[in-house]
Amino acid sequence: MIDDQKTRVAVDIYGQTYTIVGSETSSHVRLVASMVDERMREISSRNPYLDSSKIAVLTAVNSVHDYLKLKERIELLEEELNKLKG
Amino acid sequence: MIDDQKTRVAVDIYGQTYTIVGSETSSHVRLVASMVDERMREISSRNPYLDSSKIAVLTAVNSVHDYLKLKERIELLEEELNKLKG
């Protein structure tokens, strides 16, 4: 595997620094990190007694839920496309 | 808001029990929880020194990343559909 394009990006999420290694652009990594940070703060404000580990797990739960919803939508769109293409 | 359909589902994720409240079916909630649990265990096996809070945050990061990738794909599919529909 050529990993010339591996980037290392340091981001702050909910007061902690994480180094994200991957092939994505640093702006994509920063966008993802800011979305996770925002979601954690939302969940924390609605559940002030949860510790940060549980807040992070619930953030992951919400994100996987949203992912599955988009996946269902993609299946419908692909079905529609295939019909139109005959 | 009518919330007759609110469900409360207790799930186990990475050794902790969470009660998820929402309008989704309990089987959907269980699927999401098992995906989060699996991802956390994957990340943990690759990074054995991370604590559970950081593992959960990185799981959320991966999930939001996957979500954004699907969103890009939906935009492309919708564009293609609109072209075909004229």
N, CA and C atoms of all chains as a GROMACS GRO file, in nm:
protein
  516
    1MET      N    1   0.084  -0.120   0.000
    1MET     CA    2   0.000   0.000   0.000
    1MET      C    3   0.088   0.126   0.000
    2ILE      N    4   0.058   0.215  -0.091
    2ILE     CA    5   0.129   0.343  -0.093
    2ILE      C    6   0.064   0.434   0.012
    3ASP      N    7   0.142   0.478   0.107
    3ASP     CA    8   0.079   0.567   0.203
    3ASP      C    9   0.146   0.704   0.207
    4ASP      N   10   0.192   0.745   0.091
    4ASP     CA   11   0.247   0.880   0.077
    4ASP      C   12   0.146   0.984   0.122
    5GLN      N   13   0.018   0.952   0.100
    5GLN     CA   14  -0.085   1.053   0.123
    5GLN      C   15  -0.142   1.051   0.264
    6LYS      N   16  -0.084   0.971   0.352
    6LYS     CA   17  -0.133   0.967   0.490
    6LYS      C   18  -0.115   1.103   0.555
    7THR      N   19  -0.222   1.151   0.614
    7THR     CA   20  -0.212   1.277   0.685
    7THR      C   21  -0.228   1.252   0.834
    8ARG      N   22  -0.166   1.336   0.914
    8ARG     CA   23  -0.184   1.332   1.059
    8ARG      C   24  -0.242   1.467   1.098
    9VAL      N   25  -0.361   1.466   1.153
    9VAL     CA   26  -0.424   1.593   1.189
    9VAL      C   27  -0.459   1.590   1.337
   10ALA      N   28  -0.414   1.693   1.410
   10ALA     CA   29  -0.449   1.703   1.552
   10ALA      C   30  -0.577   1.786   1.565
   11VAL      N   31  -0.676   1.729   1.631
   11VAL     CA   32  -0.803   1.801   1.650
   11VAL      C   33  -0.843   1.799   1.797
   12ASP      N   34  -0.924   1.897   1.835
   12ASP     CA   35  -0.977   1.904   1.971
   12ASP      C   36  -1.123   1.862   1.972
   13ILE      N   37  -1.153   1.763   2.053
   13ILE     CA   38  -1.293   1.720   2.066
   13ILE      C   39  -1.326   1.712   2.214
   14TYR      N   40  -1.421   1.793   2.255
   14TYR     CA   41  -1.471   1.791   2.393
   14TYR      C   42  -1.356   1.801   2.494
   15GLY      N   43  -1.265   1.893   2.463
   15GLY     CA   44  -1.156   1.923   2.557
   15GLY      C   45  -1.036   1.831   2.552
   16GLN      N   46  -1.038   1.733   2.461
   16GLN     CA   47  -0.924   1.643   2.449
   16GLN      C   48  -0.866   1.655   2.308
   17THR      N   49  -0.734   1.635   2.297
   17THR     CA   50  -0.670   1.640   2.166
   17THR      C   51  -0.655   1.498   2.111
   18TYR      N   52  -0.691   1.481   1.985
   18TYR     CA   53  -0.677   1.351   1.917
   18TYR      C   54  -0.597   1.371   1.790
   19THR      N   55  -0.509   1.276   1.761
   19THR     CA   56  -0.438   1.279   1.634
   19THR      C   57  -0.504   1.177   1.542
   20ILE      N   58  -0.562   1.228   1.435
   20ILE     CA   59  -0.634   1.141   1.341
   20ILE      C   60  -0.542   1.114   1.223
   21VAL      N   61  -0.516   0.985   1.198
   21VAL     CA   62  -0.429   0.946   1.088
   21VAL      C   63  -0.514   0.885   0.978
   22GLY      N   64  -0.493   0.929   0.854
   22GLY     CA   65  -0.571   0.871   0.746
   22GLY      C   66  -0.540   0.934   0.613
   23SER      N   67  -0.621   0.902   0.515
   23SER     CA   68  -0.594   0.952   0.380
   23SER      C   69  -0.683   1.070   0.345
   24GLU      N   70  -0.761   1.117   0.443
   24GLU     CA   71  -0.850   1.231   0.416
   24GLU      C   72  -0.775   1.363   0.426
   25THR      N   73  -0.832   1.466   0.363
   25THR     CA   74  -0.773   1.599   0.375
   25THR      C   75  -0.789   1.649   0.519
   26SER      N   76  -0.701   1.739   0.557
   26SER     CA   77  -0.712   1.789   0.694
   26SER      C   78  -0.841   1.868   0.714
   27SER      N   79  -0.891   1.932   0.608
   27SER     CA   80  -1.017   2.007   0.626
   27SER      C   81  -1.134   1.912   0.650
   28HIS      N   82  -1.132   1.795   0.584
   28HIS     CA   83  -1.238   1.697   0.608
   28HIS      C   84  -1.230   1.647   0.753
   29VAL      N   85  -1.108   1.616   0.798
   29VAL     CA   86  -1.091   1.567   0.936
   29VAL      C   87  -1.140   1.672   1.036
   30ARG      N   88  -1.107   1.798   1.010
   30ARG     CA   89  -1.150   1.905   1.102
   30ARG      C   90  -1.301   1.920   1.104
   31LEU      N   91  -1.365   1.904   0.986
   31LEU     CA   92  -1.512   1.912   0.980
   31LEU      C   93  -1.574   1.800   1.062
   32VAL      N   94  -1.523   1.677   1.044
   32VAL     CA   95  -1.576   1.562   1.119
   32VAL      C   96  -1.559   1.587   1.269
   33ALA      N   97  -1.440   1.632   1.309
   33ALA     CA   98  -1.413   1.655   1.451
   33ALA      C   99  -1.506   1.761   1.508
   34SER      N  100  -1.532   1.866   1.431
   34SER     CA  101  -1.618   1.972   1.485
   34SER      C  102  -1.762   1.923   1.496
   35MET      N  103  -1.804   1.834   1.405
   35MET     CA  104  -1.940   1.777   1.416
   35MET      C  105  -1.952   1.688   1.539
   36VAL      N  106  -1.847   1.608   1.566
   36VAL     CA  107  -1.851   1.521   1.684
   36VAL      C  108  -1.852   1.607   1.811
   37ASP      N  109  -1.767   1.708   1.814
   37ASP     CA  110  -1.760   1.799   1.929
   37ASP      C  111  -1.897   1.863   1.955
   38GLU      N  112  -1.959   1.911   1.848
   38GLU     CA  113  -2.089   1.978   1.860
   38GLU      C  114  -2.196   1.882   1.913
   39ARG      N  115  -2.198   1.760   1.858
   39ARG     CA  116  -2.295   1.660   1.902
   39ARG      C  117  -2.275   1.623   2.048
   40MET      N  118  -2.148   1.611   2.089
   40MET     CA  119  -2.121   1.577   2.229
   40MET      C  120  -2.172   1.688   2.321
   41ARG      N  121  -2.152   1.813   2.279
   41ARG     CA  122  -2.198   1.925   2.363
   41ARG      C  123  -2.351   1.931   2.369
   42GLU      N  124  -2.416   1.898   2.259
   42GLU     CA  125  -2.562   1.894   2.258
   42GLU      C  126  -2.614   1.789   2.355
   43ILE      N  127  -2.558   1.668   2.344
   43ILE     CA  128  -2.602   1.557   2.430
   43ILE      C  129  -2.572   1.589   2.576
   44SER      N  130  -2.456   1.649   2.600
   44SER     CA  131  -2.418   1.685   2.736
   44SER      C  132  -2.514   1.790   2.795
   45SER      N  133  -2.557   1.885   2.713
   45SER     CA  134  -2.645   1.989   2.766
   45SER      C  135  -2.783   1.932   2.800
   46ARG      N  136  -2.823   1.825   2.727
   46ARG     CA  137  -2.952   1.762   2.758
   46ARG      C  138  -2.941   1.659   2.870
   47ASN      N  139  -2.818   1.613   2.898
   47ASN     CA  140  -2.797   1.511   3.001
   47ASN      C  141  -2.678   1.550   3.086
   48PRO      N  142  -2.696   1.654   3.170
   48PRO     CA  143  -2.581   1.713   3.238
   48PRO      C  144  -2.509   1.619   3.335
   49TYR      N  145  -2.572   1.506   3.373
   49TYR     CA  146  -2.506   1.420   3.470
   49TYR      C  147  -2.428   1.304   3.408
   50LEU      N  148  -2.425   1.299   3.274
   50LEU     CA  149  -2.352   1.190   3.209
   50LEU      C  150  -2.202   1.220   3.204
   51ASP      N  151  -2.121   1.118   3.225
   51ASP     CA  152  -1.977   1.139   3.211
   51ASP      C  153  -1.938   1.139   3.063
   52SER      N  154  -1.816   1.184   3.034
   52SER     CA  155  -1.780   1.207   2.894
   52SER      C  156  -1.774   1.078   2.813
   53SER      N  157  -1.745   0.966   2.879
   53SER     CA  158  -1.741   0.839   2.807
   53SER      C  159  -1.881   0.804   2.756
   54LYS      N  160  -1.982   0.818   2.843
   54LYS     CA  161  -2.119   0.787   2.802
   54LYS      C  162  -2.169   0.885   2.697
   55ILE      N  163  -2.130   1.013   2.712
   55ILE     CA  164  -2.169   1.113   2.612
   55ILE      C  165  -2.112   1.074   2.476
   56ALA      N  166  -1.986   1.027   2.476
   56ALA     CA  167  -1.923   0.988   2.350
   56ALA      C  168  -1.993   0.866   2.290
   57VAL      N  169  -2.030   0.769   2.375
   57VAL     CA  170  -2.098   0.649   2.324
   57VAL      C  171  -2.233   0.690   2.263
   58LEU      N  172  -2.308   0.778   2.331
   58LEU     CA  173  -2.437   0.819   2.278
   58LEU      C  174  -2.421   0.899   2.148
   59THR      N  175  -2.312   0.974   2.137
   59THR     CA  176  -2.281   1.045   2.013
   59THR      C  177  -2.258   0.944   1.900
   60ALA      N  178  -2.184   0.838   1.932
   60ALA     CA  179  -2.160   0.733   1.832
   60ALA      C  180  -2.292   0.665   1.794
   61VAL      N  181  -2.378   0.642   1.892
   61VAL     CA  182  -2.509   0.581   1.865
   61VAL      C  183  -2.589   0.669   1.768
   62ASN      N  184  -2.595   0.798   1.796
   62ASN     CA  185  -2.669   0.889   1.708
   62ASN      C  186  -2.610   0.890   1.567
   63SER      N  187  -2.477   0.887   1.560
   63SER     CA  188  -2.412   0.897   1.429
   63SER      C  189  -2.435   0.770   1.346
   64VAL      N  190  -2.430   0.654   1.412
   64VAL     CA  191  -2.455   0.529   1.340
   64VAL      C  192  -2.602   0.523   1.297
   65HIS      N  193  -2.690   0.573   1.382
   65HIS     CA  194  -2.832   0.581   1.343
   65HIS      C  195  -2.850   0.665   1.217
   66ASP      N  196  -2.791   0.783   1.216
   66ASP     CA  197  -2.801   0.872   1.099
   66ASP      C  198  -2.742   0.805   0.975
   67TYR      N  199  -2.632   0.733   0.994
   67TYR     CA  200  -2.567   0.662   0.885
   67TYR      C  201  -2.663   0.559   0.824
   68LEU      N  202  -2.728   0.481   0.911
   68LEU     CA  203  -2.820   0.377   0.860
   68LEU      C  204  -2.939   0.438   0.786
   69LYS      N  205  -2.986   0.554   0.834
   69LYS     CA  206  -3.097   0.622   0.766
   69LYS      C  207  -3.055   0.664   0.626
   70LEU      N  208  -2.935   0.719   0.613
   70LEU     CA  209  -2.885   0.759   0.480
   70LEU      C  210  -2.869   0.637   0.391
   71LYS      N  211  -2.827   0.525   0.449
   71LYS     CA  212  -2.808   0.403   0.370
   71LYS      C  213  -2.941   0.356   0.312
   72GLU      N  214  -3.047   0.365   0.392
   72GLU     CA  215  -3.180   0.328   0.342
   72GLU      C  216  -3.219   0.419   0.226
   73ARG      N  217  -3.188   0.549   0.243
   73ARG     CA  218  -3.224   0.645   0.139
   73ARG      C  219  -3.147   0.616   0.010
   74ILE      N  220  -3.020   0.578   0.022
   74ILE     CA  221  -2.940   0.544  -0.096
   74ILE      C  222  -2.999   0.425  -0.169
   75GLU      N  223  -3.044   0.325  -0.093
   75GLU     CA  224  -3.105   0.208  -0.158
   75GLU      C  225  -3.227   0.247  -0.239
   76LEU      N  226  -3.310   0.337  -0.182
   76LEU     CA  227  -3.429   0.384  -0.255
   76LEU      C  228  -3.391   0.460  -0.380
   77LEU      N  229  -3.291   0.549  -0.367
   77LEU     CA  230  -3.247   0.629  -0.482
   77LEU      C  231  -3.191   0.540  -0.592
   78GLU      N  232  -3.114   0.439  -0.553
   78GLU     CA  233  -3.055   0.349  -0.652
   78GLU      C  234  -3.162   0.267  -0.724
   79GLU      N  235  -3.263   0.227  -0.648
   79GLU     CA  236  -3.376   0.155  -0.707
   79GLU      C  237  -3.446   0.242  -0.811
   80GLU      N  238  -3.471   0.367  -0.773
   80GLU     CA  239  -3.539   0.461  -0.863
   80GLU      C  240  -3.455   0.483  -0.989
   81LEU      N  241  -3.324   0.500  -0.969
   81LEU     CA  242  -3.232   0.520  -1.083
   81LEU      C  243  -3.234   0.401  -1.177
   82ASN      N  244  -3.229   0.281  -1.121
   82ASN     CA  245  -3.228   0.160  -1.204
   82ASN      C  246  -3.357   0.148  -1.285
   83LYS      N  247  -3.469   0.188  -1.224
   83LYS     CA  248  -3.597   0.184  -1.295
   83LYS      C  249  -3.594   0.280  -1.413
   84LEU      N  250  -3.544   0.403  -1.386
   84LEU     CA  251  -3.541   0.505  -1.492
   84LEU      C  252  -3.448   0.465  -1.606
   85LYS      N  253  -3.339   0.398  -1.570
   85LYS     CA  254  -3.243   0.355  -1.674
   85LYS      C  255  -3.295   0.234  -1.750
   86GLY      N  256  -3.399   0.172  -1.697
   86GLY     CA  257  -3.460   0.054  -1.761
   86GLY      C  258  -3.365  -0.062  -1.763
   87MET      N  259  -4.652   1.751   2.044
   87MET     CA  260  -4.598   1.630   1.982
   87MET      C  261  -4.662   1.506   2.044
   88ILE      N  262  -4.707   1.417   1.959
   88ILE     CA  263  -4.761   1.291   2.008
   88ILE      C  264  -4.644   1.196   2.032
   89ASP      N  265  -4.629   1.151   2.155
   89ASP     CA  266  -4.518   1.058   2.175
   89ASP      C  267  -4.563   0.922   2.224
   90ASP      N  268  -4.682   0.882   2.179
   90ASP     CA  269  -4.730   0.747   2.209
   90ASP      C  270  -4.630   0.641   2.166
   91GLN      N  271  -4.559   0.671   2.059
   91GLN     CA  272  -4.473   0.570   1.999
   91GLN      C  273  -4.332   0.568   2.056
   92LYS      N  274  -4.307   0.647   2.160
   92LYS     CA  275  -4.173   0.647   2.220
   92LYS      C  276  -4.140   0.509   2.276
   93THR      N  277  -4.024   0.460   2.239
   93THR     CA  278  -3.982   0.332   2.294
   93THR      C  279  -3.861   0.356   2.384
   94ARG      N  280  -3.847   0.270   2.483
   94ARG     CA  281  -3.728   0.272   2.570
   94ARG      C  282  -3.662   0.137   2.555
   95VAL      N  283  -3.541   0.137   2.506
   95VAL     CA  284  -3.472   0.011   2.484
   95VAL      C  285  -3.340   0.011   2.560
   96ALA      N  286  -3.319  -0.091   2.641
   96ALA     CA  287  -3.192  -0.103   2.715
   96ALA      C  288  -3.096  -0.186   2.630
   97VAL      N  289  -2.979  -0.130   2.606
   97VAL     CA  290  -2.878  -0.201   2.526
   97VAL      C  291  -2.745  -0.200   2.599
   98ASP      N  292  -2.663  -0.299   2.566
   98ASP     CA  293  -2.528  -0.307   2.622
   98ASP      C  294  -2.427  -0.264   2.517
   99ILE      N  295  -2.346  -0.166   2.551
   99ILE     CA  296  -2.241  -0.124   2.459
   99ILE      C  297  -2.110  -0.119   2.537
  100TYR      N  298  -2.014  -0.198   2.494
  100TYR     CA  299  -1.881  -0.198   2.553
  100TYR      C  300  -1.888  -0.211   2.706
  101GLY      N  301  -1.973  -0.304   2.750
  101GLY     CA  302  -1.980  -0.335   2.893
  101GLY      C  303  -2.065  -0.243   2.977
  102GLN      N  304  -2.130  -0.144   2.915
  102GLN     CA  305  -2.217  -0.053   2.990
  102GLN      C  306  -2.360  -0.064   2.936
  103THR      N  307  -2.457  -0.044   3.023
  103THR     CA  308  -2.596  -0.047   2.979
  103THR      C  309  -2.646   0.095   2.954
  104TYR      N  310  -2.712   0.114   2.841
  104TYR     CA  311  -2.769   0.244   2.805
  104TYR      C  312  -2.916   0.226   2.776
  105THR      N  313  -2.998   0.323   2.819
  105THR     CA  314  -3.139   0.320   2.782
  105THR      C  315  -3.160   0.423   2.672
  106ILE      N  316  -3.197   0.373   2.556
  106ILE     CA  317  -3.215   0.462   2.441
  106ILE      C  318  -3.364   0.490   2.425
  107VAL      N  319  -3.400   0.618   2.429
  107VAL     CA  320  -3.540   0.658   2.416
  107VAL      C  321  -3.560   0.720   2.279
  108GLY      N  322  -3.663   0.677   2.209
  108GLY     CA  323  -3.685   0.736   2.077
  108GLY      C  324  -3.805   0.675   2.009
  109SER      N  325  -3.822   0.709   1.884
  109SER     CA  326  -3.938   0.661   1.810
  109SER      C  327  -3.903   0.543   1.720
  110GLU      N  328  -3.778   0.496   1.730
  110GLU     CA  329  -3.737   0.383   1.646
  110GLU      C  330  -3.782   0.250   1.706
  111THR      N  331  -3.788   0.148   1.622
  111THR     CA  332  -3.821   0.014   1.672
  111THR      C  333  -3.706  -0.037   1.758
  112SER      N  334  -3.739  -0.128   1.848
  112SER     CA  335  -3.634  -0.181   1.935
  112SER      C  336  -3.531  -0.259   1.854
  113SER      N  337  -3.572  -0.322   1.742
  113SER     CA  338  -3.473  -0.397   1.664
  113SER      C  339  -3.374  -0.301   1.595
  114HIS      N  340  -3.423  -0.183   1.552
  114HIS     CA  341  -3.331  -0.084   1.494
  114HIS      C  342  -3.232  -0.036   1.601
  115VAL      N  343  -3.283  -0.006   1.719
  115VAL     CA  344  -3.195   0.042   1.827
  115VAL      C  345  -3.090  -0.064   1.861
  116ARG      N  346  -3.132  -0.191   1.865
  116ARG     CA  347  -3.037  -0.298   1.895
  116ARG      C  348  -2.931  -0.314   1.786
  117LEU      N  349  -2.972  -0.294   1.661
  117LEU     CA  350  -2.876  -0.302   1.551
  117LEU      C  351  -2.772  -0.191   1.563
  118VAL      N  352  -2.820  -0.067   1.588
  118VAL     CA  353  -2.728   0.047   1.604
  118VAL      C  354  -2.631   0.020   1.718
  119ALA      N  355  -2.685  -0.026   1.832
  119ALA     CA  356  -2.600  -0.050   1.949
  119ALA      C  357  -2.496  -0.157   1.918
  120SER      N  358  -2.534  -0.262   1.846
  120SER     CA  359  -2.436  -0.368   1.819
  120SER      C  360  -2.329  -0.318   1.724
  121MET      N  361  -2.365  -0.226   1.631
  121MET     CA  362  -2.264  -0.170   1.542
  121MET      C  363  -2.165  -0.083   1.620
  122VAL      N  364  -2.218  -0.002   1.713
  122VAL     CA  365  -2.129   0.084   1.794
  122VAL      C  366  -2.037  -0.004   1.880
  123ASP      N  367  -2.095  -0.107   1.943
  123ASP     CA  368  -2.016  -0.198   2.026
  123ASP      C  369  -1.904  -0.262   1.943
  124GLU      N  370  -1.937  -0.309   1.825
  124GLU     CA  371  -1.839  -0.375   1.738
  124GLU      C  372  -1.727  -0.279   1.698
  125ARG      N  373  -1.766  -0.157   1.659
  125ARG     CA  374  -1.665  -0.057   1.621
  125ARG      C  375  -1.574  -0.023   1.738
  126MET      N  376  -1.632  -0.010   1.858
  126MET     CA  377  -1.548   0.021   1.974
  126MET      C  378  -1.448  -0.090   1.999
  127ARG      N  379  -1.492  -0.215   1.985
  127ARG     CA  380  -1.400  -0.328   2.008
  127ARG      C  381  -1.290  -0.334   1.902
  128GLU      N  382  -1.325  -0.300   1.778
  128GLU     CA  383  -1.225  -0.294   1.672
  128GLU      C  384  -1.118  -0.190   1.702
  129ILE      N  385  -1.166  -0.068   1.736
  129ILE     CA  386  -1.072   0.040   1.766
  129ILE      C  387  -0.987   0.006   1.887
  130SER      N  388  -1.048  -0.053   1.987
  130SER     CA  389  -0.977  -0.090   2.108
  130SER      C  390  -0.869  -0.196   2.079
  131SER      N  391  -0.900  -0.291   1.989
  131SER     CA  392  -0.800  -0.395   1.962
  131SER      C  393  -0.681  -0.338   1.886
  132ARG      N  394  -0.706  -0.231   1.808
  132ARG     CA  395  -0.595  -0.168   1.736
  132ARG      C  396  -0.519  -0.068   1.823
  133ASN      N  397  -0.585  -0.020   1.930
  133ASN     CA  398  -0.523   0.081   2.019
  133ASN      C  399  -0.544   0.039   2.165
  134PRO      N  400  -0.473  -0.064   2.208
  134PRO     CA  401  -0.502  -0.124   2.339
  134PRO      C  402  -0.480  -0.031   2.458
  135TYR      N  403  -0.410   0.081   2.438
  135TYR     CA  404  -0.384   0.168   2.554
  135TYR      C  405  -0.483   0.282   2.567
  136LEU      N  406  -0.581   0.289   2.477
  136LEU     CA  407  -0.678   0.398   2.487
  136LEU      C  408  -0.785   0.366   2.591
  137ASP      N  409  -0.826   0.467   2.667
  137ASP     CA  410  -0.936   0.446   2.761
  137ASP      C  411  -1.070   0.448   2.686
  138SER      N  412  -1.175   0.403   2.754
  138SER     CA  413  -1.303   0.382   2.685
  138SER      C  414  -1.363   0.512   2.634
  139SER      N  415  -1.334   0.623   2.703
  139SER     CA  416  -1.388   0.751   2.657
  139SER      C  417  -1.328   0.789   2.521
  140LYS      N  418  -1.196   0.772   2.507
  140LYS     CA  419  -1.131   0.805   2.380
  140LYS      C  420  -1.174   0.707   2.270
  141ILE      N  421  -1.189   0.580   2.306
  141ILE     CA  422  -1.236   0.482   2.209
  141ILE      C  423  -1.375   0.522   2.157
  142ALA      N  424  -1.460   0.568   2.248
  142ALA     CA  425  -1.595   0.609   2.208
  142ALA      C  426  -1.590   0.732   2.117
  143VAL      N  427  -1.502   0.827   2.150
  143VAL     CA  428  -1.491   0.948   2.067
  143VAL      C  429  -1.443   0.910   1.926
  144LEU      N  430  -1.343   0.820   1.918
  144LEU     CA  431  -1.291   0.780   1.786
  144LEU      C  432  -1.397   0.701   1.708
  145THR      N  433  -1.481   0.627   1.780
  145THR     CA  434  -1.592   0.557   1.715
  145THR      C  435  -1.690   0.658   1.656
  146ALA      N  436  -1.717   0.764   1.732
  146ALA     CA  437  -1.805   0.870   1.682
  146ALA      C  438  -1.741   0.939   1.561
  147VAL      N  439  -1.611   0.962   1.566
  147VAL     CA  440  -1.539   1.024   1.454
  147VAL      C  441  -1.555   0.937   1.328
  148ASN      N  442  -1.531   0.807   1.341
  148ASN     CA  443  -1.545   0.717   1.225
  148ASN      C  444  -1.688   0.717   1.171
  149SER      N  445  -1.784   0.718   1.262
  149SER     CA  446  -1.923   0.711   1.219
  149SER      C  447  -1.966   0.838   1.147
  150VAL      N  448  -1.922   0.954   1.197
  150VAL     CA  449  -1.957   1.081   1.131
  150VAL      C  450  -1.887   1.089   0.995
  151HIS      N  451  -1.764   1.037   0.989
  151HIS     CA  452  -1.693   1.031   0.861
  151HIS      C  453  -1.772   0.948   0.759
  152ASP      N  454  -1.816   0.828   0.799
  152ASP     CA  455  -1.893   0.742   0.710
  152ASP      C  456  -2.023   0.810   0.668
  153TYR      N  457  -2.085   0.881   0.764
  153TYR     CA  458  -2.208   0.954   0.735
  153TYR      C  459  -2.186   1.058   0.625
  154LEU      N  460  -2.077   1.134   0.637
  154LEU     CA  461  -2.050   1.239   0.538
  154LEU      C  462  -2.021   1.179   0.400
  155LYS      N  463  -1.955   1.063   0.398
  155LYS     CA  464  -1.926   0.997   0.269
  155LYS      C  465  -2.058   0.956   0.201
  156LEU      N  466  -2.150   0.902   0.280
  156LEU     CA  467  -2.281   0.864   0.222
  156LEU      C  468  -2.356   0.987   0.174
  157LYS      N  469  -2.342   1.096   0.247
  157LYS     CA  470  -2.412   1.219   0.208
  157LYS      C  471  -2.363   1.269   0.072
  158GLU      N  472  -2.231   1.259   0.051
  158GLU     CA  473  -2.175   1.297  -0.080
  158GLU      C  474  -2.233   1.209  -0.189
  159ARG      N  475  -2.244   1.079  -0.159
  159ARG     CA  476  -2.295   0.984  -0.258
  159ARG      C  477  -2.441   1.014  -0.291
  160ILE      N  478  -2.519   1.052  -0.189
  160ILE     CA  479  -2.660   1.087  -0.212
  160ILE      C  480  -2.670   1.208  -0.304
  161GLU      N  481  -2.582   1.305  -0.283
  161GLU     CA  482  -2.586   1.425  -0.369
  161GLU      C  483  -2.561   1.387  -0.514
  162LEU      N  484  -2.464   1.297  -0.537
  162LEU     CA  485  -2.435   1.252  -0.674
  162LEU      C  486  -2.553   1.177  -0.733
  163LEU      N  487  -2.612   1.088  -0.653
  163LEU     CA  488  -2.726   1.009  -0.702
  163LEU      C  489  -2.844   1.100  -0.736
  164GLU      N  490  -2.868   1.200  -0.651
  164GLU     CA  491  -2.981   1.291  -0.676
  164GLU      C  492  -2.958   1.374  -0.802
  165GLU      N  493  -2.833   1.413  -0.822
  165GLU     CA  494  -2.797   1.487  -0.943
  165GLU      C  495  -2.825   1.403  -1.067
  166GLU      N  496  -2.782   1.276  -1.060
  166GLU     CA  497  -2.801   1.185  -1.173
  166GLU      C  498  -2.951   1.163  -1.200
  167LEU      N  499  -3.026   1.147  -1.091
  167LEU     CA  500  -3.171   1.127  -1.103
  167LEU      C  501  -3.237   1.248  -1.170
  168ASN      N  502  -3.198   1.365  -1.124
  168ASN     CA  503  -3.259   1.487  -1.179
  168ASN      C  504  -3.229   1.502  -1.327
  169LYS      N  505  -3.107   1.463  -1.368
  169LYS     CA  506  -3.072   1.469  -1.510
  169LYS      C  507  -3.159   1.373  -1.590
  170LEU      N  508  -3.177   1.252  -1.539
  170LEU     CA  509  -3.255   1.150  -1.610
  170LEU      C  510  -3.401   1.191  -1.622
  171LYS      N  511  -3.450   1.258  -1.515
  171LYS     CA  512  -3.591   1.300  -1.515
  171LYS      C  513  -3.610   1.422  -1.605
  172GLY      N  514  -3.498   1.484  -1.642
  172GLY     CA  515  -3.504   1.601  -1.727
  172GLY      C  516  -3.554   1.720  -1.654
   0.00000   0.00000   0.00000
